[in-house]
Amino acid sequence: MSLHFAHPALLWGLLLALLPLAIHLFFRRRPKPLPFPALEFVLRARRETERRLKLRRILLFVARTALVAAAALALARPRAVAPEAAAAVTAGPAAVALVLDASASMRYQLGGRPLFERARADLLEVLSGLGSEEPATALVCGGPAPPAAPPPGFDRAALRRLLREAEPGFGHTDLSACLAAAARALSEPAAGAALGRRIAVATDLAATAWRLDAPAPMVRTPAGAVRPSVTLLDAARGAALPNLAVTGLAAEPDPAVGPRGWRITATLARFGGGDPAEDVPLSLHVGLGAESRLPLRAFAEIPAAGAARKVLSHAFAAGGPTAVGVALPGDALTVDDEAWLTLTVPREVRALVVNGSPSPVRQRDEAFFVEAALASASSSVRPTVVDAEGLPRVRFADFDVIFLLNVRTLGAKASELAAFVEKGGGLFLALGEEVDPDRYDAELSKLLPAPLHLVKTAAQRGAPGAAERAARFAEIDWDHPALSVFTGPGREGLLSVRTWRYMLLKPGERAGGAGRERVLVRYDDGAPALVEARRGEGRVMLYTSTLDREWSDWTIRTSFLPAVQRIAAWLAGGLEERREAPSVVWASRTVAPLEGQRILALVDPQGRERLLPPPRPGAAPGPATVTPDRPGPWQVKVEDARGAHLEPRLAFAVLADPRESDTTRLDPKEVTAWLGGEALARVQGEGPSGGEGRSVPLWSILLAVAVAAFLAEGWLLA
């Protein structure tokens, strides 16, 4: 350990400690001895008393000397510094930039205390140790971009207030960029041309916060660019920081669980070392805000240095927008112990299936396969089947979606069907031998995505080589909500469909042109197979072949059941557009209100409202770009004809930045080499105890000694 003084010029005050000695020597009397036998008896009695008085005078002298010396030393503000820390201190006065790491990983609890509090205390200690001639600046790094530090100055109170009021954030911090910002501040003329340059960084040394491939910080001075002296204050004191985290969450429908069953896959990881985690409790949370509940608990195993996936299945009680979250038990870093996502569970759909070609043989009946698919246990659709003769007695308004399967004509019901779709109903059309293209074009001209043309035969069913000559699905819009369920090997169920006959559509703008029509599937010859259109508030889908086995074998493929179920939900509005994937903290996202709504505020995961800036005068309500600053489910408060309320369909989820979950620490040798070597950079606070490389202030102890000496003097004089 070595001794350093913040104000060495004030050490001249130690000379005042000689005053008690000078006074003692000056007033010391040497009496001339004169023998007087009559007083010998009295003098013998006084000798015992003088011995005690002499001891008191010595103690009084020591107390006065200690009082003056301790006060003088305290004014010089000495501190004891370990040899390695002393080497990192810039020789002579310097302009200093204080950098406080306020990233999410600084919320890590070590010894019952957040690392951020340790880091703040370290920088406040550095600030208190600066000389009166040393200007300083400070910046708190915890936002989406490094803040701009003000030029160095002498307002210590403002810097102390900035550090004390700082709070750790929930996002990722690029400390390499923060050091570059600090170097720019030290390049200002206010730093002083004759002073050195020093940066003190208080951090947990998480490796993901540093970009050692970037240029090291440089300070511009009148003499040219120079490397600053950098002191890294390790808030973790060299300790490892093991951490368990939920780094990802995904969900997809799971028909095996039920009509509203979903499969939730959580990605779990372990960082910072440690043993494998076995039987880790895992909980599933469902619902938004006060409606959140805990329906499921499970256990997971996580390797020592890697990731694991845990699949949880859940059947929702009702359809509609909701949120799901997976949580681990709280550990030292709680910010990544849970992850959320929002999804839309399909609502129950009432479907009317109109059978245009009934058959006593069930497998040859036009509606057999559609009814079986919609009525399965995994479906949220409840079908009602009627034949073409019973169609006039049916009210379309009692249903959400209509399936017309090879129906010859609608007659007077055509206008009612058009009104049904215009008001938001769904319509699915499948063709066949009974369909007359000209009649359909006349009756359903307002609904058809494109006019019908004629039937094309790709191959005769059952003929030799028909399977090879049959048309196949080639161009498929996999991103469409009705077809997005098919991923990976599951897509083979669509690509393997064979079609022998199908209806061609008349070319024009309405079959994938600039209108509101969209071709979802094409045959390998480019002809449309499945076309979607918007008509008023409703949707229409046209399939150019049959939903039996006469023209196509789709009905016996594995893709038929999920495709028909999702098409029904999509046409009925029970399957909303695919939600935007969860973003990470500080990533901007756009929130688009529904028609007739105006966004008032965001509600963060803690239930606090965040008001949005008011729109410009005269501006129409529209999307808002927001930057969430913490992970969890966010809700959106809107205003419409119903008044102000939370809109579940606009809720979104934010994930903790996975880079902050990785608490693997950076090798101090790597960062010191990047900063210019040991001559310019040192890491203070290494070692589990935190004793190495740390400075210990001594002036408070000296002040206590001065007070004790003052009290002792008063007692001795009493």
N, C-alpha and C positions, 0 to 999 in steps of 0.2 A: 504494500500500500504506500502511496505517496500523498503529500499534502499540497493542495492548491488553494490559492486565495483569489476570490473574485475582485477584491479591491486591495491589492498589495501595497498601494501608496499610503494607505491608512495605518500601516504597521508602525509608523513613527509614534503612534499613541502609546506604544509599549514603554517609551521613555518616561511616561507619566508614572509608571509603576515604581520609579526610583524616588518619587517624592516622599512616600512614607519613610523610606530609609534615610533620606536627607534630613527630614524633620526630626527623626529619632536621634540621629547623630548630632544635629545642631543643638538640640535642647538637652543633650546629655551632660550632666554636671559631675565633676570629679571633686568632691569635698576634701579639704585638707584635714587629715586626722589630728585631733587634739585630745589627748587622754584626760579623762575626768572620772576619777574613781567613783564619785557619788552616783553617776548615771550608768555605771556598768551593768547594774541589775536590770535597768529599764531597757538598755540596748539589747541585752540577751533575749528579752521577750519580743522585741520588735524584729529580730532576725528571722524568726519563724514566719511572721506576717509578711516580711519583704520577699521571702522565697515565693509565696503564693502570688504576690503582686507582680513579681518579675515574670512568672509564667503567664499571667494575664496580659502583661504588656507585649510579650512575644506573640501570643495568639492574636492580640489586637493588631500588631504590625503585619502578621501574615494575612489576616482578613482584609485589611485595607489594601495591601499589595495585590491580593487576589482579585479584589473588587475592581481596581483600576485596570489590571492586566486582562482580566476576562472581558471587560467592556471594550477595551481597545481591540482585542482579537476578534470579538463578535462583529465589530464594525467592518473588519477586513473580510468577513464571511468566508472562513476556510471550509474546505470539504476534503474528505479522505477519498482518494481515487485509486482503484486497482491499477497495477502497472499497464495492463493492456488497454484499459480505458483511458489512462493518462496519455498514452501514445496517440489516441484518436483525437485528442483535443488540439485544435489549431493553435499554433504558437502565436501569441499576441492577440489583440482584439480582432473581431471578425463580424461581418454582417451575417445574420443567422436567419434561416428559413425553417420553420417548424411545420412538419407534415404529419397529420394525424390520420391514420387508416380507420375509416368509418364504414368498412364493408360489412356484409352480413356475417362473415366468419368471425368478426370481432365480437359478436354476441356470445361466443363460446364461453361457457362457465368453467373456470379452472380454480379449484379450491374455494368454490362458493362465490367467486367474484368474476364478473365479466372481464374478458381481456381488454375491452375498450376502456374500462375504468382504470386498469393498470396503465394502459398506454397514455391516457390523458394525464394521470398523475406523473408519469415519467416526463412528459413535455412541460408540465407546469414546473417541475423541478429544474429542468434545463432553463426555462424562462427566468426563474428566480435566481439562477446562478450567473446570468449575463451581467457584464459590466455596464456601468453607466454610459460608456462611450460606444457600446455595441448596439447598432440598430437591428430590429428584428421584424419579421412578418410571419404569418401563419396561414395555412390552408387546411380545410377538412375535406378529405377525399372519400365520398360516399355516394355520389350521384352518378348519373349516366355519363357525365363527362368531367374531366378535371376542372376545378374552379380556378378562376384567375386570382392569383394572390396579389394583394396591394404591395406597393414598394415598401422596403424596410423603413421602419420609423421607431420612435421612442415612446409611443403610447402603450406602455406595458399593461395598463388597466384594460384597454380595449382588447388586446391579445388574450389576456387572462379571461376576460368575459367570453370571448369567442370560443375558447377551449372548454370552459366550464359549461357553456350552453349547448355544446355539440352533442349529438346523439348518433348512435350507429344506425346505418340504413339497412335495407333488405336486399340490396343489389350487389353487383360485382364492381370492384374497383381495380383500375389499371394503375398500379403504383409507379410503373416506369413512366407513364405519362404525367403523373403527379410530380415526380421528381423533375421532369422537364419543365413543368410549370413553375416549380420553386426556383429552378435555375434562371428562368426568365425574369422572375421577380428580383433575384439577386443581381441581375444585369442592369437594373435601373440605376441612374446616376445617384439616387438617394442612398444607395448602399455605401457610397464613399469609395474613392479610388484607392486610398491608402490602406484600406482594411482588407482582411482576408475574407473568404467566402466559406460558409459552413451550412450544411443541411442536417437537421436532426429528424429522423423518421421513426415514429412509434408504430409498430405493426406486429402481427403474429407470424410474419415470414411465411405465409402460405404461398406455395410455389406458383399457383395459378394466377396470382396477382402481379407477377413479374414477367416482362417480356425482355429477356436477356439478349434477344437477337436485334433489339432496337438500339439506336445510338445511345451511349451513356450521356447523362446530363452534363452540359457545358455552360459556363458562365462567360458572358462577353464583358470584357473590361477594356479600358483604354489601351492596355498593353497587348490585347488579343484575347482569344478564347482560352480559358483555363478550366481545369477540373476542380470542382469544389471538394472540400473535405466533408465526408458523409459519416454520420454516426447513426447506426441502426439500433434502435432500442427494442429489444425483443420482449414483447409483453408476455409471451409464454414462458420466458426464462429457460428456454432450451427444452421444455417438456414436449413429449409427443401429444398429439391431439386426435385421439380416435373418435370416429363419428359414424353413426348409422343414418342413412338418408333414404327418402323416397324420391328417386330421381326421374321417374316417368310414370305416366298413367294413361291407359288407353281403354276404350270400351267398344264393344260391338254386339249386335243382337245375337242371342243364343236361343234358337227355337227349341232346343232340347229342354230348356228350363220352363218354357211356357210361352203364351202369346206375347207377353211383355217381359220376357227373359233377356238378360244381358250378361255378357261375360266381361268382367273388369280385370285387366292385367296390370299389375303394379310392378315396376322395376325397383328393386332394393339394392343398395350398395353399401360397402364399408370402406372407409378411408382412414388414413392416418395410422395404419398399423393395428396391431392387436390380434387376438385369437378369433377363429370363426365364431359367428353368433348362431347358436342353436336355440330352437323353440322360442323365437322372438314373437311376442304377441302382436297381432295385426288386426285392426278394426276397420270396418266399412261403415261410412256415414252416408246417409241419403237424405236429400232435401236441401232447400234454401232457407237461410235465416232461422227464424224460430221454429220452422217446420222440420228442421234437421233431426234425424233419429239414427239410432245405432242398431241395425238389424242383424249384423253378422260379426263374429270374431273368428280368427284363425291363427295359425302359427306358421312361421317361415324360418328357413335356414339360409344364412348369408355367409359366403366364404370370407376368409381373412382379408384378401385384397382382390376384390372382384364384385360382380353383380349377380343377382338372382332374380328370377321372375316368379311371381305368385299370382295364380289365377283364382278369382272369386266370382261366383255366379249368384245372381240375384233376380228375382221376379218382382217387378214393380206392381203395386196394387192398382194403379191407375195410369193412364197415359197423360202426356203433356210434357212441357219443359221441366227439367229438374237438374240437380247437381249430385255428383257422387264424389266422395273423398276417401282416401285410404290413409290411415295414421299408424305410426309406430309409437311405442311408449316414449315419453319425453326423455331426452338425454342431454348432454352438455350443450349441444347446439340444437335448439328447438325449432329454428326457422325452417328446416327442411324435414321435419319429422312427419309431415303430412303433405299430400298433394290432392288437388281437386280438378275436376273437369265438368263441363255442362253438357247435357245431351237432351234429346227430345224422344220420349217414349211414345210409340204409336198409340193413339186412342182407339177405342172400339169403333169399328166401321160397320155401318149397315149397308149391305150390298144387295141389289136386285139383279139376278141373273136371268136374262130372257133367252130361252132355248128356242132357236129358230128352226131346228131340225131334230125333233125328238126321235128316239129309237127304242124299241123294246129290249134291245141288247145293250146293256148298260155301258159296256166298253166302246160301243159305237155311237152312243148318245152324245149330242153336241155339248151338253153342259156337264157331263159326268166328271171329267177331269178337273174342270174349274170349280165345281161344287166341292169335290174332294179336297182340293188344295185350300180353298177358303175356309172350309169347315174343320180343318185339322186342329189338333189340340194346341199346336204352336202358333195358331193364327189369331190375330186380333180382329178379324173380319167375321161378321155373322151374315151368311148368305140366305137369301130367299129366292127360290127358283120358280119361275112361271114359264109357260109356253107362249107362243105368239098369239094364240087365241085368247088367253087370259090377260093379255097386256092392256086392253082398254079398261079393265076394272081396277087397275093399279094406279095409285097416286105416287108420282115420282118424288114429291116433296117428303114422303115418309122415309126416304133413303138418302145415303150420302154419295153413292156411286152406282152407276148403271152399267151392266155388262150386256151388250147386244151381240149375240153369238149367231152369226149366219142367219140373221132375221131378214125375211124377204122385203117387208115394207112396214112402216110405222103409221101410215095413214094420218088420221087426225091427231095422233099423239106426237107428231113431229114438232109442231109448234110448242106443245107443252114441254117436250124434251129440250128444245132450244132455250126456253125460259128457265128451265131447271139448271142448265149449265151456266147461263148468264149470271145467275144469282149465286154461283159458287159450287154447284154440283160437279161431280166427276163422271166422265163417260169413257167407256172402253168399247171399241168396235173391232170385232173379228169377222173376217169375210168367209166366203164359201160358195158352194154351188147355187144357193138360193138367192144370192145377192146379184141384183141387176145394176151395173154401174150407172146407167143413165138415170134410173129411178132414184138411186141414192144421191146422185149429184143434184137432183131436183128437190128431194125432200130434205136433205141434210146439208145443203150448200152452205148454210151459216155455221155449221159445226165441223165439217170435214177439214182436216189439215191440208188436203190437196184433193182435187177431183180424181175420181177413179177412171181408169182407162180400159184395160182388158187383162184377161188371165194369161199368164205365161206358164208353160209346162217345161220345167227343166229336165225332167226324166219321168218315165212311166213307173209308178210304184210297182215293185215286184218284178220288174223286167231285169234281165241280166245286166249287171254293171250300173244299176240305178243308183246305188249308194255313192259311187264315184262321180256320177254326173249330176247328182242332186246339188242344189244351191246350199251354200253355207253362210252362216253369219260371219262377216269379215270385219267391218268397221263398227266397233261398239263404243259407245260413250260411257266408259267405266266410271266417270266422275258423277254421273247423274245419280241423285239420291235413290232412285228405284233400282239401280244396277250396281251401286257402290258396294253392296254386300259381297259381291263376287271379287275375291282377291286370290292371288297365287294359283294353286292347283284348282281352286273352285271355279275358275273361269272356263275350264275345260267343259263344264256342263252347258255352257252357251256355245262355245266354239264347235262342239261336236254335233249340234243340231243339223239335221238333214231336211231340206224342204224340196218337195217335188213340184208343187204348183203354188203360185202366188199371184196377187193382183198387182199389175203395174199402175203407177200413178202418172197423170198427165204432167209433163214438165212445165215448170213455171216458177215464179218467185215463192210460191207457198210450200215448197217441199225442201226446206233447208235454205231458203233464200234469206232476204233481209227482213221478213216479217216476224211474227211471233211464233213461227213454227220451228221445230227442232227435230232433226233426224237422229234418233238414238241408236238404231241398228240398221246396217245395210247388208245386203247380200254380197257375195263375192263378185257379182257383175256390176255393182254400184247401185242397184235398185233399192229403194227404201223398204225396210222390213218392219220397223217400228218407228212411228212418227208421233211427236207430241205437239200440241198447240194450246194456246191460251185463248179462251173465248169469254169475254167479260171477266167475271170473278172466278170462273171455273176452268177446268183443264179437260182436254180430250186427248186420247191416245188411239191410234189406228194401227192395227196389226194386219198386214196384207195377206196373211195366210189363215188357216183354220186352227182352232184350239181343240181339235180332235185329231185322230190319226189318219184322216183322209188325205190331207195335203202336206202334212209335216209330222215328224216324230218328236217335236218339242215336248209334248205332253208326257213322254216316258223318260225324259232326261232329268237328271238330278237338279237342274237349274229351274225347272218349271215351277215347283211349289214355292220356293222363296221369291221368285220373280213375280208371280201372280199376286202373292200376298203383299209385297211391297208396292206393286203397281196400284193395287186397290187402295192402300193407305195413302199413297202419294196423290192419287186423283181425288181422294176425299179430303185432302188437307190434313190428314192425321200424321203424315210423315213430312216434317218440315225440311227446309233446305239444310244441307250439311252444315253443322256449326263450325265456326272457325276454331282451329286447334288452340289449346291453351298457349299463351305466350309467357315469357319470363318477365321478371321485374324490370322496369324501366324500358320495356319494349312498347313502342307506340302501337295503338290499334284504333280502328274506326268503329264507332257504335252508330248504327243507322236505325233511327226510329221507324216504327211502322206508320202506314198512311194515317194521317190525322193526329199524330202524336208529336209532342215537343219534349225534348229531354230537359229535365230540370236539374238533376244532380246524380252523382254516383254514390252508392252506399258501399263502403269498404268492408272487408271481412269482419271488422270489429263492430259493425253496425253504425258507424259514423257517416253522416252525409258530407259529401264533398261537392259543393256548389260549383257549377260550370260557369264560365264567363258568359254574361248575357249576349245574345246575338246583336249584330249591328242593326240600327233602326231601319226598318223596312225589309230586312232580310227574311226570307222564308225559312221555316224550320227544316233542318236537314241533319246529315250525319255530323257527329262530333268526334274529333281525334283526341284521345286521352292517353295518358302515360301512367299506368298503375305503379305504385311505389312499394307494394307489399304483396306477398303471395296469399292465395286463398280465393274463395268465390266472391265476385263482385256483382252487385245488383244495380239496376238502372231505374231511377225514378222519373216517370214521365207524366205529362198532363195531356188529357184528351177530353172527349165528351163526358167521360165518367168522373173527371176531376183528376187530382194528383194521386198516383198510386205506383207501386212497383210492377214493372212489366217482366214476368219470368222469361219471356221469349228473347229478351235482350241481355239476360245475365251471361256473364263470361267468367272464365277461371284464369288465374295467374299462377305460374309455378315459380318456386325459388330457383334462382340461377344455379344450375348444377355445378358450375365452376366454384361457387362458394361452398358447396358441400365437400369438395375435395380439400381436406385439411392437411394434406401431405406437405411437410415443411421443406423450405428451400435450404440447400446446403450453404452455410455462411461463406464458404470458400468461393462458391460460384458467384455470389452477388458482390463480394469484395473485389474479386478479380474484374468483374464487369465495371465496377466503379473506379478502378485505377490501381488496385492492389492495396496491401496492408498499410502502405505509407499514407494513403488518403482515406481509407474506409475501415471501419471496425464495427463489429457486432457486439453490443453490450447486453449483458443480462443472460449470457449462456450459462448452462448448468442448472440442474434441477432445483437447487436451493436458491438460485438467483443471486448468490453472493458474489460470484465472479464478474468482473467487468462492471461493477456498479459503483457509483459515487455516493458517499454518505455525508450529508450536511452536518457540520459541527457547530455552527454559530448558535443554534438553539440550545445546545448543551452548555456553551460558554455563557449565554445569558442566564441560564439556570444557576450556574456557578456564581455569577456576579450577584444574583439575588440572594443566594445562600450566604455569600460573604457579607452582604449588607446587613442581613438579619443577625449574623454572628457578631458583627461589630456593635450593633445595638444591644445585644445581650451582654457583651463584655463590658460595655460602658454603664450598664445598669447597676 
